[in-house]
Amino acid sequence: MKAIVIEPLARVEGHGGITVELEGDSIAAVRFDVFEGARLLESLVRGKRYDEVAPVLSRICSICSAAHCLTSLKATEKAFEVTVSPQTERLRDLLFLGENIESHALHLFLLALPDYLNAPSATALAADRPELVQLGLRLKRLGNLIQETIGGRAIHPVNAVPGGFGKAPSTEQLTGLRTALLEGAKGSSAVVDIMASLPETDFCRANTVYAALNSPNQDSYYAGDKVVVFADGERTAVPAADYRTLTNEEPAPHSHAKHSSFRGKPFMVGSLARLTVNMRWLTAKLAIAAERLRLHLPSDSPMDNNKAQALELIGDLERALAVVEQLLDDGIEDERPVPVQPRAGTGTAITEAPRGLLIHSYTYDAEGTLVSADVITPTALNAASMETHFRRLVEQCPERTDGVLAQRLEMLARAYDPCISCSVHLMRKR
Amino acid sequence: MKPILVVGLGNPLMGDDGVGCAVAECLVRDPRLPEWADVIAGGSDLLRYAGLMEGRRLVVVLDAIQDEAAPGTVATLDENAAGLEMRQEHAHHISALQAMRLLSMTIPADFLLLAISIASAGIGTDLSSRVRDRLPAIVEKVLGEIEYLGAGKLQCS
């Protein structure tokens, strides 16, 4: 028996990683273990007042803090039957766009590109191809600027509160954002050029089930209460309140995260799923870019998630600019948050975090104290699909040497852009 | 614009992992903090604060480190520190050291890391008693470093 173990995916020793066991030409086992910190943090918010929940749960992840914050607020507002203003909806959309731009720029340029260009890290890539890393950092900063302007600070937004925003951005701030977005949009063509120049990585082909939020206006990461599952050309809608019929979580003996499946099949969430479910998101410009990237939907290659992220990145720059211009055209109102009256009830919110569907479901008592919380992250939803795709990759790999398998498995894992125990970030001395 | 920026990194929900953040919060309230230094109690992604580093002479990063030193020990490291993980260790996050290297490519400031040795990092909003008891000494040490480094930077200007 030969075992290939890849554990650099985790920051918590012993939690997370891929194990492949080979017996001659046969695959004895392929296991993916993921540490799911979000689940443990649920216990920290039980017994807290409704307005204390989002600030705590936004700390689940430093990259997706706005998504956790806004999904938390959406769930709380649904539990209390609060309807926010159209301006709040737009500003929340914009905050999501900022986070997506920031996250995709980080992932594509600093984490995925080094894999494609045989650099051991972003810093090594920066030495050889500084222009690539600098473009990534510029785009990431643009995403940060959006979040800072709308959320009140660069990370863990404090300005987003139940019922709306503590303070609306000023016309001057939005004008500054428009200038920055117009400048940043100039990097879009470079993103496509760079991604189109990368070698093809079609080392995992698999018929894949996709799941994504289906928002009413088709182009929001925030609005909407329905998930659409796309399998073999068929679309099935699942209302947010029935999310357990989507997730069907089961414990996996070898994993710290439960495995999800829909009608017995694992499903993939994230950029590729979003574009597959919401093909109308593809504007003419993005459709041309998709052709250049050789991305055809529905895709049978999970590695195409990187291409889908590139399309979203350039599309989000345009959408963010459009939202800012709309806000400026309509005139920004210095409105206060909608009053929130606690009541006993349950609220479930589903949004699209940068790496896929994010579910927060809360139950409150009549005083507005949290009784129970259920937080399901995209990485947890993807765990079973990742494991299936790792197995397909090993089956389809003609050269099963340790080096080739390890490199491909790591690239595929990274293409999913997983968030593994990211709540801990410390350094470790070896 | 103050010439020195101090960024405390960490997640306060993960025990000692949040020590950089906790120290930064102490510094903000400490009357001994030099007037030429700004302090941010941040999250765990240093790159997010790039916009606040523009125009600074020195960026001092406070972060947790798991090593063999006694909890509460403060070590001064630059971005080329040996023995610390520099390989891509995480799927969608890069370490403070990597971030410092990348930021130094685009921002003409010096970067320095004050690494604070910790006892444990697990779910929980409190620092471990071993680190909590040392907090005043850690703050003292960090203030001394900021004073020394900052004075040097201001002299050079």
Interface residues (C-beta under 8 A of the other chain):
Chain A: P8 L9 R11 G37 L40 L41 S43 L44 V56 R59 I60 S62 I63 S65 E102 S103 L106 H107 L110 L111 P114 P120 S121 A122 T123 A126 P130 V133 Q134 L137 K140 R141 N144 L145 E148 A154 I155 H156 R355 A413 R414 Y416 D417 P418 C419 I420 C422 S423 V424 H425 L426 M427 R428 K429 R430
Chain B: L9 G10 N11 P12 L13 M14 D16 D17 G42 G43 S44 D45 L47 R48 Y49 A50 G51 L52 D63 A64 I65 Q66 D67 E68 G83 L84 E85 M86 R87 Q88 E89 H90 A91 H92 H93 I94 S95 A96 L97 Q98 R101 L102 L103 M105 T106 A115 I118 A121 I123 T125
